[in-house]
Amino acid sequence: MAKDKVEEQKEVAFQRRLKAKMRMYREMHGFNQQQMADKLVISKENYQKYEHDQRTGPFRKVPIVVALEFCELAGLDLHELLKGLRKRA
């Protein structure tokens, strides 16, 4: 498999983990999508697009600045999230 393909698969896997964590965090804390968007200082529409895991069609990536904001909010380590590990205690 080509190196570019492997890197692309890793990026998609990271994005899916991030999106799943964002949704899980939001639901666990009883936030609606607007409240979560407000906490991340983004529009509700963008938050909805980021949280939605599109298996078909265009794949909307969560920008790194939004990922960093989310990790800070949720107490997650971005490096661990990149590697697919669990959140820190």
Contacts in CASP RR format, 6 or more apart in sequence:
PFRMAT RR
TARGET T0000
AUTHOR 0000-0000-0000
METHOD contacts of the structure
MODEL  1
MAKDKVEEQKEVAFQRRLKAKMRMYREMHGFNQQQMADKLVISKENYQKY
EHDQRTGPFRKVPIVVALEFCELAGLDLHELLKGLRKRA
11 61 0 8 1.000
12 59 0 8 1.000
13 84 0 8 1.000
14 81 0 8 1.000
14 82 0 8 1.000
14 84 0 8 1.000
15 59 0 8 1.000
15 61 0 8 1.000
15 62 0 8 1.000
16 53 0 8 1.000
17 81 0 8 1.000
17 84 0 8 1.000
18 62 0 8 1.000
18 67 0 8 1.000
18 70 0 8 1.000
18 81 0 8 1.000
19 50 0 8 1.000
19 51 0 8 1.000
19 52 0 8 1.000
19 53 0 8 1.000
19 62 0 8 1.000
20 53 0 8 1.000
21 70 0 8 1.000
21 74 0 8 1.000
21 76 0 8 1.000
21 81 0 8 1.000
21 87 0 8 1.000
22 36 0 8 1.000
22 50 0 8 1.000
22 51 0 8 1.000
22 62 0 8 1.000
22 70 0 8 1.000
23 51 0 8 1.000
25 70 0 8 1.000
25 73 0 8 1.000
25 74 0 8 1.000
26 32 0 8 1.000
26 33 0 8 1.000
26 35 0 8 1.000
26 36 0 8 1.000
26 51 0 8 1.000
31 39 0 8 1.000
33 44 0 8 1.000
33 47 0 8 1.000
33 48 0 8 1.000
33 51 0 8 1.000
34 44 0 8 1.000
34 47 0 8 1.000
36 47 0 8 1.000
37 43 0 8 1.000
37 44 0 8 1.000
37 46 0 8 1.000
37 47 0 8 1.000
39 69 0 8 1.000
39 73 0 8 1.000
40 47 0 8 1.000
40 66 0 8 1.000
40 69 0 8 1.000
40 70 0 8 1.000
40 73 0 8 1.000
41 69 0 8 1.000
42 50 0 8 1.000
42 66 0 8 1.000
49 60 0 8 1.000
50 60 0 8 1.000
50 62 0 8 1.000
50 66 0 8 1.000
52 60 0 8 1.000
54 60 0 8 1.000
62 70 0 8 1.000
67 78 0 8 1.000
67 81 0 8 1.000
68 78 0 8 1.000
70 76 0 8 1.000
71 77 0 8 1.000
71 78 0 8 1.000
71 81 0 8 1.000
74 87 0 8 1.000
75 87 0 8 1.000
75 88 0 8 1.000
76 87 0 8 1.000
76 88 0 8 1.000
77 87 0 8 1.000
77 88 0 8 1.000
80 86 0 8 1.000
80 87 0 8 1.000
80 88 0 8 1.000
81 87 0 8 1.000
END
